[in-house]
Amino acid sequence: LVYDDYLRSLPDYLQQLDMESNGKSIDRDGQPVSVNTGPILWGGLGNNGQHAFYQLLHQGTHLVPADFLAPAHSPNPIGDHHSILLANCLAQAEALMVGKTEAQARAELEKQGLSGEALEQLLPYKVFPGNRPSTSLFYRRLTPKVLGSLLALYEHKVFTQGVIWNINSFDQWGVELGKQLANAILPELKGERPLAGHDASTVGLIEFCRAPD
């Protein structure tokens, strides 16, 4: 969760790094692994994400460890823009950690003038459990050295996980099957070869795509 526009493409890179490297179910000995490997990784600019998927992080049923990345100083200061950005980053990390108790939520609603049944109906939705894990990675300014350090940090994490799980982080056999099937489907889509060897769903979709516009 990056609060730095210059790192807007970092989540996409880390997604490939982690999920392609450690999304494995067979270990180095050719045996099925006995633990979950390769976390599902996604992210984006924090100032966008907090209006989208942060809801799941705060009150969802999945416990999702989150990394917050932000520079203490902006290379392009514009008024209070960076201070507002940092305030939101810090607030989201704190909210994940401490949450909001029922007593706190009740006091807020009473201050807003709610009481009785109306308050009790709304109260459960205003409670945040907290105790959601996150790591805040702050740096003074984004420099080539800082960027390299961040990449090395995540690359070493992926390698170390692969060693612990006894999987090969450097092969990507999972991407091969789709490519093989695509080579067979392409001439069928173009009408150069009859449909054969596909499931009913795929056949129906190919026929839909081949139909005249």
HUJOUR-V173032 format. One record per residue. N is the residue number from 0. PHI is phi as a letter, one per 30 degrees, with the letter a starting at -180 (NA if undefined). PSI is psi in radians with two decimals (* if undefined). Layout:
N/PHI/PSI + N/PHI/PSI
//
This chain:
0/NA/1.73 + 1/c/2.29 + 2/c/0.93 + 3/a/1.94 + 4/d/-0.47 + 5/d/-0.26 + 6/c/0.34 + 7/d/-0.45 + 8/c/-0.09 + 9/d/-0.76 + 10/e/-0.63 + 11/d/-0.72 + 12/d/-0.79 + 13/d/-0.55 + 14/d/-0.82 + 15/d/-0.78 + 16/e/-0.88 + 17/d/-0.88 + 18/d/-0.59 + 19/d/-0.58 + 20/d/-0.74 + 21/c/0.22 + 22/d/1.18 + 23/b/2.57 + 24/c/-0.03 + 25/c/2.30 + 26/d/-3.09 + 27/d/-0.29 + 28/c/0.12 + 29/i/0.28 + 30/c/2.64 + 31/d/2.44 + 32/d/2.74 + 33/c/0.06 + 34/b/2.89 + 35/d/2.34 + 36/b/2.91 + 37/h/1.47 + 38/d/2.59 + 39/d/2.09 + 40/c/2.26 + 41/b/2.98 + 42/l/-2.83 + 43/l/-2.93 + 44/d/2.22 + 45/d/-0.64 + 46/d/-0.31 + 47/c/-0.76 + 48/d/-0.57 + 49/d/-0.17 + 50/c/0.16 + 51/b/-1.57 + 52/c/-0.06 + 53/d/-0.44 + 54/e/-0.78 + 55/d/-0.64 + 56/d/-0.69 + 57/d/-0.76 + 58/b/0.15 + 59/d/3.06 + 60/d/-0.11 + 61/c/2.39 + 62/d/1.94 + 63/c/1.86 + 64/d/2.37 + 65/b/2.50 + 66/c/2.24 + 67/c/2.22 + 68/b/2.27 + 69/a/2.53 + 70/d/2.46 + 71/d/-0.51 + 72/b/2.46 + 73/c/2.46 + 74/d/-0.25 + 75/b/1.24 + 76/d/2.27 + 77/b/1.76 + 78/h/-2.32 + 79/c/0.18 + 80/e/-0.86 + 81/d/-0.62 + 82/d/-0.70 + 83/d/-0.71 + 84/d/-0.83 + 85/d/-0.70 + 86/e/-0.72 + 87/d/-0.70 + 88/d/-0.86 + 89/d/-0.68 + 90/d/-0.71 + 91/d/-0.73 + 92/d/-0.73 + 93/d/-0.70 + 94/d/-0.70 + 95/d/-0.65 + 96/d/-0.92 + 97/c/-0.43 + 98/i/-2.72 + 99/b/2.15 + 100/d/2.89 + 101/d/-0.67 + 102/d/-0.72 + 103/d/-0.77 + 104/d/-0.70 + 105/d/-0.77 + 106/d/-0.69 + 107/d/-0.77 + 108/d/-0.69 + 109/d/-0.64 + 110/d/-0.49 + 111/d/-0.04 + 112/j/0.11 + 113/d/2.62 + 114/a/3.01 + 115/i/-2.48 + 116/d/-0.67 + 117/d/-0.73 + 118/d/-0.80 + 119/d/-0.57 + 120/d/-0.65 + 121/d/-0.45 + 122/e/-0.84 + 123/e/-0.53 + 124/d/-0.26 + 125/c/-0.01 + 126/c/2.35 + 127/c/2.19 + 128/d/-0.53 + 129/i/-2.87 + 130/h/0.57 + 131/c/2.20 + 132/d/2.41 + 133/a/2.77 + 134/b/2.28 + 135/c/2.04 + 136/c/1.76 + 137/c/2.53 + 138/b/2.75 + 139/d/-0.98 + 140/b/2.69 + 141/d/2.03 + 142/b/2.93 + 143/e/-0.67 + 144/d/-0.75 + 145/d/-0.77 + 146/d/-0.78 + 147/d/-0.67 + 148/d/-0.71 + 149/d/-0.78 + 150/d/-0.75 + 151/d/-0.68 + 152/e/-0.88 + 153/d/-0.63 + 154/d/-0.71 + 155/d/-0.61 + 156/d/-0.80 + 157/d/-0.77 + 158/d/-0.78 + 159/d/-0.71 + 160/d/-0.71 + 161/d/-0.69 + 162/d/-0.79 + 163/d/-0.71 + 164/d/-0.10 + 165/h/0.75 + 166/c/2.77 + 167/d/1.90 + 168/d/-0.05 + 169/c/0.20 + 170/c/2.75 + 171/b/0.99 + 172/d/-0.40 + 173/d/-0.32 + 174/d/-0.16 + 175/d/-0.72 + 176/e/-0.81 + 177/d/-0.68 + 178/d/-0.69 + 179/d/-0.79 + 180/d/-0.62 + 181/d/-0.66 + 182/d/-0.55 + 183/d/-0.62 + 184/d/-0.58 + 185/e/-0.90 + 186/d/-0.46 + 187/d/-0.68 + 188/d/-0.64 + 189/d/-0.02 + 190/i/0.29 + 191/d/-0.19 + 192/a/2.46 + 193/d/2.67 + 194/d/2.33 + 195/a/2.47 + 196/i/0.28 + 197/c/2.80 + 198/d/2.88 + 199/d/-0.64 + 200/d/-0.81 + 201/d/-0.70 + 202/e/-0.79 + 203/d/-0.69 + 204/d/-0.69 + 205/d/-0.76 + 206/d/-0.65 + 207/d/-0.76 + 208/d/-0.50 + 209/d/-0.27 + 210/d/2.53 + 211/e/2.59 + 212/d/*
//
